Protein backbone atom coordinates (compact mmCIF):
# COMPACT_ATOMS: atom_id res chain seq x y z
CA UNK A 1 0.00 0.00 0.00
CA UNK A 2 1.26 3.49 -0.81
CA UNK A 3 2.30 5.79 1.98
CA UNK A 4 0.52 9.12 2.10
CA UNK A 5 0.96 11.93 4.60
CA UNK A 6 -2.06 12.50 6.83
CA UNK A 7 -2.88 16.18 7.29
CA UNK A 8 -5.21 17.33 10.07
CA UNK A 9 -7.11 20.29 8.66
CA UNK A 10 -8.64 21.57 11.89
CA UNK A 11 -10.20 24.60 10.21
CA UNK A 12 -12.30 22.31 7.99
CA UNK A 13 -12.74 19.52 10.61
CA UNK A 14 -11.20 16.87 8.42
CA UNK A 15 -8.22 14.61 7.87
CA UNK A 16 -6.72 14.79 4.39
CA UNK A 17 -4.38 13.17 1.93
CA UNK A 18 -3.09 15.49 -0.79
CA UNK A 19 -2.36 13.31 -3.83
CA UNK A 20 -1.36 14.79 -7.14
CA UNK A 21 -3.71 17.77 -7.60
CA UNK A 22 -6.51 16.21 -5.50
CA UNK A 23 -7.57 15.97 -1.89
CA UNK A 24 -9.11 12.86 -0.34
CA UNK A 25 -10.56 13.38 3.12
CA UNK A 26 -12.62 12.22 6.07
CA UNK A 27 -14.78 14.86 7.72
CA UNK A 28 -15.62 14.74 11.40
CA UNK A 29 -17.58 16.48 14.12
CA UNK A 30 -15.97 16.49 17.57
CA UNK A 31 -18.07 15.99 20.69
CA UNK A 32 -15.84 16.05 23.77
CA UNK A 33 -13.30 13.25 23.14
CA UNK A 34 -15.30 11.48 20.41
CA UNK A 35 -14.88 12.14 16.70
CA UNK A 36 -18.03 11.44 14.71
CA UNK A 37 -16.65 10.49 11.29
CA UNK A 38 -19.33 11.84 8.99
CA UNK A 39 -18.05 11.68 5.42
CA UNK A 40 -15.34 9.99 3.35
CA UNK A 41 -14.47 11.56 0.00
CA UNK A 42 -12.02 10.28 -2.59
CA UNK A 43 -12.11 12.14 -5.92
CA UNK A 44 -12.99 9.87 -8.84
CA UNK A 45 -9.60 10.63 -10.39
CA UNK A 46 -8.00 8.77 -7.47
CA UNK A 47 -10.43 5.86 -7.46
CA UNK A 48 -9.37 2.23 -7.45
CA UNK A 49 -6.07 2.78 -5.64
CA UNK A 50 -7.12 1.83 -2.11
CA UNK A 51 -6.90 5.44 -0.96
CA UNK A 52 -10.11 5.37 1.11
CA UNK A 53 -8.82 2.34 3.01
CA UNK A 54 -5.39 3.93 3.54
CA UNK A 55 -7.09 7.11 4.75
CA UNK A 56 -9.26 5.17 7.21
CA UNK A 57 -6.25 3.33 8.61
CA UNK A 58 -4.29 6.57 9.01
CA UNK A 59 -7.23 8.31 10.72
CA UNK A 60 -7.79 5.37 13.08
CA UNK A 61 -4.12 5.42 14.07
CA UNK A 62 -4.31 9.18 14.67
CA UNK A 63 -7.44 8.80 16.81
CA UNK A 64 -5.71 6.14 18.88
CA UNK A 65 -2.51 8.20 19.21
CA UNK A 66 -4.52 11.21 20.41
CA UNK A 67 -6.37 9.11 23.00
CA UNK A 68 -9.72 9.84 21.37
CA UNK A 69 -12.69 7.66 20.49
CA UNK A 70 -14.74 7.63 17.30
CA UNK A 71 -18.23 7.00 16.00
CA UNK A 72 -18.56 6.02 12.33
CA UNK A 73 -21.40 7.98 10.76
CA UNK A 74 -20.68 7.40 7.07
CA UNK A 75 -21.41 4.10 5.37
CA UNK A 76 -17.83 3.57 4.18
CA UNK A 77 -16.38 3.88 7.68
CA UNK A 78 -19.14 1.73 9.21
CA UNK A 79 -18.26 -1.01 6.72
CA UNK A 80 -14.52 -0.51 7.27
CA UNK A 81 -14.85 -0.97 11.05
CA UNK A 82 -17.06 -4.06 10.57
CA UNK A 83 -14.40 -5.61 8.30
CA UNK A 84 -11.50 -4.56 10.56
CA UNK A 85 -12.51 -5.45 14.14
CA UNK A 86 -9.14 -4.31 15.51
CA UNK A 87 -10.52 -0.74 15.27
CA UNK A 88 -13.68 -1.48 17.25
CA UNK A 89 -11.75 -0.66 20.45
CA UNK A 90 -11.89 2.98 19.30
CA UNK A 91 -15.70 3.08 19.34
CA UNK A 92 -16.94 5.53 21.89
LINCOR-V749588 format. One record per helix or strand of 2 or more residues. SS is the DSSP state (2 for helix, 1 for strand). FROM is the first residue (numbers start at 1). TO is the last residue. Records with the same first field share a line. If there is no record, write none. Layout:
BEGIN
SS: FROM-TO / FROM-TO
END
This chain:
BEGIN
1: 7-9 / 14-19 / 22-31 / 34-41 / 69-72
2: 44-46 / 51-65 / 75-83 / 85-90
END
